[in-house]
Amino acid sequence: MKIIIVFLLVLAAFGADGINKVEIKSIENRVLKADVFGKNINSLLVIYNNNNITNSCKLKASGATFDSIIRKWELTCNLPNISSKLEIRYLDSLNKPNQLTKFIE
């Protein structure tokens, strides 16, 4: 029991608070589907063709939660009908900037 309490304290202290990982599941018919893992998703930016399209994307909670804190999100974005670079930018749990980049034809 003490080990679990220590683990939870370390987890809380060292910030399981930001975004831990972003995985692109699919890009079909100009629709991006990705999984976002983390509690605080405020730092998430989706940029396509050098334009911020974050506001036109949808985030839906999609993971089982044992303490009513959502840690998995499903991101869905409709992409414009042009070939360009897709960037997903976010801050990780240590507040370091991360970026996932993919060229979409």
C-alpha positions in Angstrom: 0.0 0.0 0.0 2.9 2.4 0.8 4.4 1.8 -2.6 1.1 2.8 -4.3 0.8 6.0 -2.3 4.5 6.9 -3.0 3.8 6.2 -6.7 0.8 8.5 -6.8 2.6 11.3 -5.0 5.5 11.1 -7.5 3.1 11.0 -10.4 1.3 14.1 -9.0 4.5 16.0 -8.2 6.2 15.3 -11.5 3.4 16.4 -13.7 1.3 13.8 -15.3 -0.5 16.9 -16.2 0.5 17.8 -19.8 0.1 15.8 -23.0 2.2 12.6 -22.9 1.7 11.4 -26.4 -0.1 12.1 -29.7 -0.7 9.2 -32.1 -2.2 9.7 -35.6 -4.7 6.9 -36.2 -5.8 7.7 -39.7 -6.1 10.4 -42.4 -8.8 9.4 -44.8 -11.0 11.5 -47.0 -9.3 14.7 -45.6 -10.3 13.8 -42.0 -7.5 13.5 -39.4 -8.1 11.1 -36.5 -5.6 11.0 -33.7 -5.4 9.9 -30.0 -4.1 12.4 -27.5 -2.9 11.1 -24.2 -2.8 13.4 -21.1 -4.8 15.4 -18.7 -4.3 19.0 -19.7 -4.9 19.5 -23.4 -4.8 23.3 -23.4 -1.4 23.4 -25.2 -2.6 21.4 -28.2 -2.3 23.2 -31.6 -3.2 21.8 -35.0 -1.6 23.7 -37.9 -2.2 22.9 -41.6 -0.8 24.9 -44.4 0.6 27.4 -41.9 -2.9 28.1 -40.5 -4.1 27.3 -37.0 -7.1 25.0 -37.5 -7.4 23.9 -33.8 -10.7 25.7 -33.4 -12.3 23.7 -36.2 -11.2 20.4 -34.6 -13.2 18.3 -32.2 -11.9 16.7 -29.0 -13.9 13.9 -27.4 -13.0 12.1 -24.2 -12.4 8.5 -25.0 -10.7 6.6 -22.3 -11.9 4.8 -19.2 -11.2 6.8 -16.1 -10.8 5.5 -12.6 -10.6 8.8 -10.8 -12.9 11.0 -13.1 -9.9 12.6 -14.8 -9.8 12.1 -18.5 -6.5 11.0 -19.8 -7.3 9.9 -23.4 -8.9 12.1 -26.0 -9.9 11.5 -29.6 -9.0 14.4 -32.0 -10.9 14.8 -35.2 -10.1 17.5 -37.8 -11.4 18.2 -41.3 -8.5 19.2 -43.4 -8.7 21.6 -46.3 -8.5 20.1 -49.8 -4.9 21.0 -50.6 -1.6 19.3 -50.2 0.4 20.7 -47.3 2.2 20.0 -44.1 0.3 19.0 -41.0 1.8 20.0 -37.6 0.5 19.0 -34.2 2.2 21.0 -31.5 1.9 20.5 -27.8 3.7 20.9 -24.4 4.5 17.6 -22.7 4.2 16.9 -19.0 7.6 18.6 -18.4 6.5 21.7 -20.3 8.9 20.9 -23.2 7.5 21.7 -26.7 6.9 18.7 -28.9 5.8 18.6 -32.5 4.4 15.8 -34.7 4.7 16.6 -38.5 3.3 14.8 -41.5 3.0 15.9 -45.1 -0.5 15.3 -46.5 -1.0 14.9 -50.3 
